[in-house]
């Protein structure tokens, strides 16, 4: 049941998260060579989707207008972030290519090409050095950030992923990485940047810059924060590709496990705000036409249109679908190869680069930059062919403007008499311009040039993705696929004399390779359709992406899922396999519980909080008489909090010291019960098994953060007083420190009286979601994932808690291990 009410200041909690034992924490981050041995790490917390109590639900309508304003602000801020990145990338790139291009033109006659190479190498290495240093400051800023955001939207809390410092390092680092000539894109990091804006803007405070702190008590829960992150991530996609609908579908397909109609409208509105903010400013700056909307995203594919008067030209025909299917198969195979190579590189980095000093990562980034620069320069100078320019006099004004823009970016290195260097045209231009060349250039590129370009770009972009710089994968994948598609078009035109539109084949090739790498379907289809502004491409793009995904899935997972697995993130898939229904909740639950009583002494709470790392505790009573008294509201005082274990409980011991009448932990293992308030009252060695595993009537869940908050604020009462005398905290007071709640080790024990008692009943969640021990795993999985739970108590027919299920208990690896154990038992 999901109702939240019946308590004065109850901060209802549907669930709380899983953790590792102290012994397991010492081996976190280990990566073995065997893929099957990479298990999800338990130190990643689940996000906590809170249920708001009844009186807060009544106030929620007042906050709805505020939420819409914040969603709009997130979209505008994301659009401005994209504008900032795009402007400085353009500025640094133009500066670099103008200096080096002029030097190459001069040195081609004077024989000083080595000087031009040194200029290009120096500029690129300076830019990459700055980008890599920023990642060393905040390591989580490396990569595209999409695997981390996908995990966050799935319900996993990754430390530092949405902090302001991460945002600054990400945004600044990606513009230097792109300007430094690395084969990375700025579109992927835009998704991460938008998610950070969505997470931080509604909080009106910063942990990095502590002076940024405003009193704004609304939306201080993980569920609200996750909704804003969904909106921010969608706004990032919309700003990157000019695809607001595709951004909305990206948040739905790739991340959020909990979705509703209201969230759909807000995410779409946020995406629209980001798209039109970026479009307004880019159109005004580039064309000096303020108020016009001509550049909807950072990456624009241009207009696909046949030349007027050419009746034999068609964007695509039914016959072309057969070639598109074959290109989808090729894209899936090449994408699987790309992912396989990158996975091996990532494992190598985790074993041999990351454990070493940080400057080793910096050196790797500089090495990749140096090799990439050498390849670009040598290939452009020695491997390019001189191709004739094609006149565009017969084109319409629109098509002519496109070709005029394309021809203005050609490179003539060592080519004269109205010719251009095709390899230099692809390498000595920004990646977006190179994509435009492949989509809209009338003159054909040499098949040898296209093949060499694809091979070089394939391996260098695969090597680059994973180094310590912010790096996106969308644009490099699109460029690889576009070159492959253009190669297919050239072969069909030259060898088979087919009347086809080369730009369409370049687009389908880009979609095939990108789909084979990332394995996205719905959202990527819509993103590409919106980027081309051509709805007739819907069917071929969709077919190509589906074939590429099916082909690639036969060999391995998508690149983002691979990196999520390597990080040990306990990601929950959309559904479980059918054979998992042979298991029930009792087969996968954790039976060893640490629990508290409705009325507990302070010293017992301090003991349990300091000797465990769990984030929620069941509130229980031990027998029927106690349950009846509890339901009447009488006071029950517990001097014990017992730790139930599955293994031998007699072989372990603990040593406790008394210090100022407080119990201080000295040495404790996971296989011992918790001590009594007074050592002479502890019957630990005299307990029978029945006493150790006595029935526990379940009454609710209480969070670790709530217990620490109660202790710090002195919410307790004396033994000779009534619980009504205990101070009461409001919901805003309980969430005041969100998202960084105080730690139990920061508590000053000298200010606490260990004999005082804490009544946790007003603050616990009295009606969390629960399941029966006989519930099949698929039902447990669907309930846990769709409701965004963190803990799921397993309660039998008479109301006794027999175990608890966390995210770790529902990961694919854990379920497979339990199923194997189930078969062995049978």
N, C-alpha and C positions, 0 to 999 in steps of 0.2 A: 504494500500500500504506500502511496506517495503523499498522503495528506500531511500538512505541516501545521500544527496548531495545538491548542490545549495547554500551552506554556506561556508564562508571562513574558519572558524575554528570550524565548528559545531561539537559538540560532540553529535551525534545522540543518542537518547534514545527511545527505543521502548516503554518503560513503566517505571513506578515507583510505589512504594508500599503503602500499606494500613497501617493505624495506629488506635489507640484508641483515644477517646476524653480524656481530662484531668480528667473528673470525672470517666471514666471507668478505667483509669490507677490505681486508688486507690484500685481496687478490683481484681487486677491481681493475678493469682495463686490460687484463691479459688477453692476448689473441694467439690462438694456436693455428698451426698450418692447416689442420684438418677443418674443413668448413663445418662439418657436423658438430664440432666442439665449440663453436661460437654460440653461446647461449645468451638470451636476453639478460641484461644487467638489472639487478633488483634495486640499484641505487637511484634509478630514474623514477621520480615520483609521478603518480597520476594526478591530473588536474582534478580539482574538487568542484563538482557541479552542485551548487547549493540550492536548496529549496527555501524560499522566503516565507516567513510565517504570515498568518492571515492579515494582520494589520499592515504589514509591509506590502502585501499584494494590493490592498486598497490604495496605498500611496503610489503604486507603480504607474498608474495612469498619469499622475502628475509628472513622472519622470520620463514618460514616453516622448514628450516634445523635446526634452533635453537630449534624449538619446538620438533623435533625428538630427538635431543640431550638431552633436558630436560626430555622427556618421558623415555629415556633410564636411565638417572640418577635417576629418581623416582623409576624405577623398581629395580635398583641395591641397592639403599638406603633402600627400603622396604625389600629386601632380606637380607641385612646386619642387619636390625632391627630384623627380625625373627631369624637370627643366634644368635644375642645377647640374646634375650629372651630365646631361646631354650637352649643355653649353661648354663646360670645361673640357669634356672629351673632344668636342669639335675644335676648341681653341688649341689644345695641346697637339692634337693630330695634325691640324692644318699647319701649325708652326713647324712640326717635325718634318712633314712631307714636303713643305715648301723649301725648307733649308736643304734637305737631302736631295730632293728632285733637282733643284738648281745646281747643286754641287755635281750630281751625276751628269747633267747635261754639259757642264763645263769640262768635267774630267774625262768625258768620253772622247774629247778632242785632244786634251792635254796629257792623258795617260796617268791620272792621279785617282783612280777609282778606290785605291786603298784608303785615301783620306776620306772619301765619301762614306765608306764602310765604317770607319772609326767614328765619324760624326753620328751615324745612325745607331751604332752600338752604344756610344756614350749616352745619347738621349734615352734610349730604351732602358738601359740598365739603371739610370738615375730614377726613372719613373717606377720601374719594378722594385727597386730598393725601397723607395718610400712606401709603396703598397705593402711590401712584405713586412716592413717594420711595424706598420699599423696592425697587421695581423698578429705579430708577436705581442703587441700590447693587449689585444683582445683576440685570443685564438679562435673563439667561436665565430668570428667574422669571416673566416676562411670559407672558400667554396661558394656555392650559389645560395646556400641557406634553405633551399627547398626541402631537402630531407628533414631538417630540423623543424621547419614550419609544418610540414606534413605530419610529423610526429606530435607536435604541439596541438594541432587541430584534431588529431586522433585521440588526444587526452593525456599525453605524456608531458610532464613538466621538465624541460631541459634547462639546467642552470645557465643564466646569463644570455639566453637566446633573444630576449626582447628588452634588453637594457639599452639606455641611451648611449652609453659608451660603445656598445656594439654597433649601434646605428651610425655613429660618427665614423668609426673605423671602417664600416662597410661601405658607406657612401663615398668617403674620400678615397678608400683603397681601391674601389672598383674603377673609378675614373682614371687613376694612375696605372692600373693594370691594363686597361684597354688602350690607353694612350701609349703604354710601353711596348705595344706590338705583340703582346701575348695573344694566343688564339683563344680568347675568352670573350664572353658577351656581357653587356651591362643589363640585359633584360631579366635574367634569373635573379641577381641580387636585388633588383627592384621589387620583386615579390617579398623578399625578406625585409627590405626597408619599409615597405608598406605595412607589413605585419607589425613591425616595431612601432611605427607611428600609431597603429590601431591599439596596441597594448598600452602605450605610454601616455598618449594625449588625454584620454578620459580620466587618468589618475591625478593629473595636475600636481605631480610630484616626481622627483628623481632621486634614485639611490646614489647615482654617480655624482650629481651636483646637489648636495643636500640643501642648498639655499633655495632651490626650486621646490617649494612646498606650499600649496594652497589648501585651505580647508574646503574640501569637496567630498562629502561623505557618501556620494551615490556611486553605484556600480562597483562596489568593492567586494567582488566575489570572483572566483575563477570562471564561473559560467558567463558572467557579463564580459569578463576580459577575453574569454575565448571567442565570444560573438564579435567583439570589436576586432580581434586578430583576424577572424574570417573576413570581415569587411576590408581590413587593411591589405590582406594578401590578395583579395580580388581586385582591389584598387591598384595594386602593384602590377598585376597582369594587364589590367585595362590601360594603365599608363605606358606599359612597355610595348604593347601591340595595338593599342587603340581598339580594344575588344572588350567592352564592358560586359556583354552577355557571356563571352568566353571566360572572363574573370570570375563571374558568379558561378559558372559551372565548374571552374577549377577548384574553388573552395568546397563545392559540394562533392565533386568526384574524388579529389585527392586528399581531403582532410576530414572535414567535420563529421563526427559520428552522430551528432544530434542536430537536427535541422527542423525548421518549421516555416510556415508561410510568412510570418512577420519578419523573420531573419532574412528570407529571400528578398523581400522588398528593400530592406535596409542595405543589404550587400549590393544589390543592383544599383540603388541610388548612390551609394558610395563609389562604385565603379564608374558610373556616369559622371559624377563630380570630378573624379580624377582625370578621366578622358578629356572632358571639355575644358578643364583648367589648363592642362598641358597643351591642348589643341589651340586654345585662345592665345596663349603667350608665344608658342612656337610659330604660329602663323603670323602673329604680329611682328615678331623679331625677324623672321626669315624673309617675309614678303612685304613687311611694312603695311599690312592690311589688318589693322586692329578691328576685331569684331567678325572677321571671316574665320572659317574653320576648314583648313586645308591639310593639316598635319596632325592626325588624331593620336599617333603614338610615336614612341622612340624608333620603332622599326616599321617602315611603311613599304609595302611591296609595289606600290604604284598601280596604275590602271592597265589591266590586260585588255587590249583592244586591237582588232584587225585594222589594217589600213583601209580607208574608205576607197571604194572602187574595186577592191580585190574580192570578187565574188567567190573565188575558190578557197578563201581563207575561213577557217572555223576554229574557234578556241579548242574544241575537242569534239569527237564524234563517237558513235557507239563502238566502232572498230578499235578506237584507242583504248577502250576499257580493258581489252585483253592485255595490252602492253602495261597498263597501269597495275593490273594484278601481278604481272611478272615483276614489275618494279617494286611492288609491295613485298613480294617474297625476297627479292634481293636486299631491300632495305631492312627487313627483319633479320636476315642472315648477317649482314654487315653490322647492324646494331648489336646483335648478340656477340659478335666478335669484338666489337668496341667495348662492350660491358665486361667481357671476359678478361681482356687485356688490362682494362682500368682496375678491375677488382684485384688482379695480381699485383699491380703497381701499388694499390692502396694497402694491401697486406704487407708488402715489402716496406712501405713507409712506416707502418705501424710497428714493425719489428726492428727496423734499422735506422730510421730517421727520427721519429717522434721521441723515442726514449732518450736520445742524446741531447746535447746542449741546443739551445734555441737557435744559435747562429748557424747550425747545420741546415735548418729549414730555410734560413735566409740564403745560404749558399746554393741550395738546390733551386730556389726561385731564380737566382741570378744565372745559374747554369742553364736552365730552361730558356731564359731570356736570350742568352748569348747564342745558343744553338738555333733558336727560332730566327733571330736576326740574321745569322749567317745563311740560313736556308733561304730566307726571303730575298736577301741581296744576291746571292749566287744564282738562285733559280731565275730571278728576274733578268739578270745580266746575261746569263749563258744559255738558258733553256727556252727562252721565249722565241716566238716566231713573229715575223712582221706580217701583219694582215692589212688588207685594204679597207679604208673607211667606206661606208655605204652612205650615199646621199639620202637625205630625208625630205627632198623637196615635194614629193607627192603626198606627204602625210598631212593629216588634218592638223589644226593648231594644237589640239590636245596631245595627239601622238607625237607631233613635232616637238612640243615642249619637253616631253619625256625623253625623246632621243637627243634633243639639244643638251639636256642635263646629263645624259649618259655620256655623250661624246665629249663633254667638257671635263670629264674625269679620266679620259684615256691617258696612257703613258706611252711616249714615243721613244723610249730608251733604245738608242742605236738603230732607230727606224726612221726613214726619211721618205720624201715624195708621197705625202698623203697616206702614210701607213702608220701603224701603231704596234707596240709590243704587247701581245696578248697576255703573256705571263706576268709582266710588270703591271698591266692594267688590273689584274686580279689581286696581286700581292701588295702593290704600292698604293692602296686605297683603303679607307675604312671598310670594315666588313659589310656594313649596310650598303655601301656603294657597290661593293663587289657583287652582292646579291642582286642589286638593281641591274648591273651589267649582264648577269646571267639570265635575268628575267626579261629584259627589254632591249638588249643590244641586237640590232639587225644583223651586223656582221658576225659570221661564225667564228668561234674560237677553234683553234686546231685541236683535233681529237687527242693528239699526243699531249698537248698542253693541259687539256682538261683532265686526262688520266693522271699525269704527273701531279697536277695541283690537288686532285682528290687524295692520292696516296700520301703526299706530304702533309696535307691538312689533317687527314685522318689520324696519322700516328702522332703528330705534334699536338693536336688538340686532346688526344687521349692521354698523352704524357702530362699535359698542362693541367688537366682537371684533377685536382687533388693537391697541388702545391700550395704553399702558404700565402695565397693571395685571394681576394674575393674574385670569384670567377663564375660566369654563367655558361651554360652549355647549349642554350637554344640557338643562338646565332651561329656558332661553329658547326653545329649539326645541320642547320639549314643550308649553310654554305657548302658543306661537304655533299649533301644530297642534291643541291641545285647543280653543282658541277657534274655530278653523275647523271642527273636527268638531262642536262644539256648535251652530254656526251651521247646518250641514247638518241636524242633528237637529231644530232649531227649524223650519226650512223644511219638512221632511218631515212634521212633526207638525201645523203650522198650515195649510199650503197643501194637503197631500195627505191629512191626517187618518190617518196611519199610526201603528200601535201599535208604537212602538220604544222602546228604553231609551237615553235621551240620554247616559248615562255611557259606554256602549259606543262610540257614535259619537265622543265626545270623546277616548276612548282611542285609537281607530283613527286619528283625525285627528292626534293627537300622534305616533303611531308613523309615519304617512305622512310628515309633515314632517321629523321627526328622521331617518328613513331616507333621505329625499331630500337631506338636508344632509351626513350623515356616510357614507352608503353602506355601513353595516354590515348584515349579514344574520343569521348564525347566533347570534352572541353577543348582538346587540341583541334578537332574538326571545326568547331565554331570559331576558335581563335584565328585559324587560317582563312576561313571564309570572310570574317570581318576584316582581316588584314588586307585581303585582295579586293574587298568590296564587290565581289562577283558571286552571286548566289548560285549561278550555274555550275560552279566548281564544287558544290556541296556533295553530290553523289560520288564523283571520282575521288575526292579527298577522303570521304568516309570509307569507301571500299579499300583504298590504299592503306589507310591507317589500321583498319581491322585486319587485313591480311598481314601487314607488318607485325602487328601485335601477336597474332596467332603463331606466326613463324618464329618470332623471337622468344615467346613464352615456352616453346618446345625445348629451348636450350638453357635459358636462365631467366632471371627476373629483370625488371627495369633498373636503370642505373641508380635512381633514387632509392628504390627498395634495397638494392645491394648495399649502398652506403648506410642505410638505416640498420640493416642486419649486422654490418661490420662494427657499428657503434654499440651494438647490444641493446638497442631500444626495444622495449616490449610492445611492439606495434600490434594492434588487433586488426585482422583482416575483416572484410565485409561479412563473411560467414564462415562457419566451420565446415569441415568435410563431413559427408554423410556417415561415414563409418565411426565418427566420434560419438554418435548417439548411442553407441554401446556403453558409454560411460555415463555416470550420473554425478550429481553435485557432491555426493559423499565420496566419490572416487577421487575428485580433484581438489577438494577443500583442504584447508589447513586446520587440523584438529587441535593443535597446541595453541591455546589462547592465553593471552594476558588480559585480565579484566579488572574492572573496578566495581565498587558497590555504590549504591545511590548516595550514601553518606560515608565519607572516608576521611580518616585523619590526614593531616597535612604531611606528616612524615612518610606515610605510606605512598602518597602521591609523588613526593619528591624521590622516593626510592625507585618507583617504577619508571618515572620519567628519566631518571639519570642512568638507569641500567638497561633501557631498551631504546630502540630507534623507531618504534611503530608510530603511526600518525593518527590512529584512532583506537579506541578501546571499548569493548562491549560493557554496558552497565547491566549487572546481573544481581540476583539474589540466589541464595543457595537452596532453599527449601520452600515448601508450600506455605508453611506458617509465616515465614518472612515475606513471601509474596503477598499474602493477604494483608499483613500489617503495612506493607509498602503501598498497596493500592488504597489503603485507608488514609495514607498521608502521615503515618507515625514515623518516628525517627528510628533508623537502624544504623548502628555505628559499626564499622568494620575496622578491626585492628590489623587485618591481614589482606594482602593482595597476593594471591597464589599464582604461580606460573605453572600451567599444566604442560607436561611433556610426554613424549611418546616413548622415549628410550628409558634406560635405567636411570632412576632418580636417586639412587642411594650411593652412587660411586663418586659424586661430585660434592665439593664443599665450598664454603665461602668464608671469607674473613671480613668482618666489619669492625670498624673502630667507632668509639663514641667520641664526639668532638662537640663541646658546648651543647650537650644534650641533643645532638643531631647525628643521625646515622650517615656516615660517609662511605661510599663505595671504595673498597680497596682491591678486591679480586673476586670476580664473579663470572661464572660461565652460563651458557644458555640452558644447562640441564639441571638447574636448581630452583626450588621454590623461593618466593620472596619472603624476607624475614618479617616477624611480627614487630609491633611497636616496641616491645621490650623483649630482649633475647630470652629471658627466662620463661616467657609465655609461648615461645615458638615450639610447636610439637613436630618439627620437620621430620625428625628421624623416627617418630612414633606413628606417623600417618600410615594408614592402610591404603591399599589401592582404591578402595571404595571412597575413602575420604579425599584422596587426591583427585579422583575423577567423578566427584559427586554431581548430580544434575544441577544445571544452572539455568534458572528462569531468566529469559532475555527481556530487557525493558527498553533498550535503546543504545545509541552510539554517542560517544563524546570524543571530540577531537583533542589531539595533543596541544594544539595552539590555544584551544579554549581552556584547558587545564592550566597551562602556564600563565595565561592571562588572568585567571582567577587567583592564582597564587601571588602573582606580582601585585595585583590590586588589593590583596588582602580580603578577598571574599570568603569569609568563614564565620563560624560561630563557636562559642564555648560549649563544653559538654553539658554544663548545667543550664544552658539556654535552649530556647526553641529555635528551630531552623528558620522561623519567620523573622528572627532578628538579624539574619545574614544580609549584608548589603546586596542590592540587586544592580546589575549592569544592563544598560540598554544595548540594542543591536549595534548602534553606531560606535559605542565604546568597545564592544567586542571586536569590531573590524577596523578599529582606528589605525592599527599598525600594519594592515594589509599592504603589500604582499609579503613583507618581511616581519614575521612575528618574532617576539623575543625568544631566546633560547633558555632552556632550563638551567644551563650552566652559568648564565648571567644573573641568576637569582641570588640575592643576598640572604643566606639562611639565617643570619643573625636577627633579621627582622621578623622571622616567623616563629610562632609557638608550635612545636610539633604536636601538642595535644589538641590543638584546635581542629575543627571538623569542617569539611567542605561539602555542601549540598549541591551535587551536580545535576539534579533533576531539572531545574529550570533552564539549563543550557544544553542538555543532551537532545538528540533527535529521537523522539519517542516512537516514531513510526517510519523507519527506513524501509527500503525495499528488502524483502527477504525471499528465500526460496526453500522448498522442501528438500530433504536429503535425496529423495527419489527423482528429482527433476532432471530431465535429460540435459546433456551438455549444450545442445543447440539452443534450447530455451534460456538457459543460464547465460550463454554468450550473447544472444540477442538482447536480453534485458540489460546486461551489463554495458554493452556497447552503445545501444541506442539511447539509453538514459544517462550516459556519461558518468557511470558510477565509479567509485574508488574502492569501496568495500561492499561486499554482498554477504550478509550473515546467512548461515544455513540453520534453520530453526525447524524442529520436528513438530509433530501434531499437537503436542501438549505445551508448546511455547518454550521449549528448552533449546538453547543454542548449542549446537554440536560441532560447529566449525565456522570458518569464514573463507570467502573467496576474494582474491585480489586479481589485479591485472596479470600478474606473473602466472597465476594458475590457469589463465586462458590463452597464453601464447601458444603458437603452433608447436614449438619445440617441447613445451611441457606436456601438452595434450598427447603428442606422439609418444613421449616416454611413458605416460600413464597408460596409453592404449597397449603399448608393448608389454607393460607389466600386467595388464589385465589379461592378455592372451596367455602369458606365462602362468598366471594363477589358474586359469581355466585348464 
